Amino acid sequence: MKAIIDKELCTGCELCVTSCPDIFEMDGDLAKVKVEIIQPGAEECAHQAADDCPTTAIKLED
């Protein structure tokens, strides 16, 4: 699984970093993905971060 953040939609609220710090981090005022491939053990966390995103800026691809 791979996570993608749409920089046009990201507001920098940091909810993804709070709910899934192993996958997401802040890069200035916007979030970014820390890992290229999300390992199976972290997929639930990534889904939670995508669900929590108020602007739906996080997309997950298999």
C-alpha positions as CSV (number, residue, x, y, z in Angstrom):
1,M,0.0,0.0,0.0
2,K,1.1,3.5,-0.8
3,A,-0.1,6.9,0.7
4,I,-0.3,10.1,-1.3
5,I,-1.0,13.5,0.1
6,D,-2.6,16.1,-2.2
7,K,-0.6,19.2,-1.4
8,E,-3.4,21.4,-2.9
9,L,-5.9,20.0,-0.3
10,C,-3.6,19.6,2.8
11,T,-4.2,22.4,5.4
12,G,-1.4,21.3,7.7
13,C,-3.8,20.3,10.5
14,E,-1.3,17.6,11.7
15,L,-4.1,15.0,12.4
16,C,-2.3,12.4,10.2
17,V,0.9,12.9,12.1
18,T,-0.9,12.6,15.4
19,S,-2.7,9.4,14.4
20,C,0.1,7.8,12.4
21,P,3.5,9.3,13.1
22,D,5.4,6.3,11.6
23,I,3.9,7.1,8.2
24,F,3.4,10.9,8.1
25,E,5.4,13.9,9.2
26,M,5.2,17.7,8.7
27,D,7.3,19.4,6.1
28,G,6.9,23.1,6.9
29,D,3.2,23.8,6.9
30,L,2.1,20.7,5.1
31,A,2.1,17.0,5.8
32,K,4.2,14.5,3.8
33,V,4.6,10.8,3.6
34,K,7.7,9.4,5.3
35,V,7.7,5.9,3.8
36,E,7.4,4.8,0.2
37,I,5.6,1.6,0.9
38,I,3.3,1.1,4.0
39,Q,4.0,-2.2,5.6
40,P,1.0,-4.5,6.4
41,G,1.3,-3.8,10.1
42,A,0.8,-0.1,9.6
43,E,-2.1,-0.2,7.1
44,E,-4.8,0.2,9.8
45,C,-3.0,3.4,11.0
46,A,-2.8,4.8,7.5
47,H,-6.5,4.1,7.0
48,Q,-7.3,5.9,10.2
49,A,-5.2,8.9,9.2
50,A,-7.0,9.1,5.8
51,D,-10.3,8.8,7.5
52,D,-9.4,11.6,10.0
53,C,-8.2,14.0,7.3
54,P,-10.7,16.9,7.2
55,T,-9.9,17.7,3.6
56,T,-9.6,14.2,2.3
57,A,-6.0,15.1,1.2
58,I,-4.7,11.5,1.9
59,K,-5.2,8.9,-0.8
60,L,-4.3,5.2,-0.3
61,E,-3.4,3.0,-3.2
62,D,-2.8,-0.8,-3.2
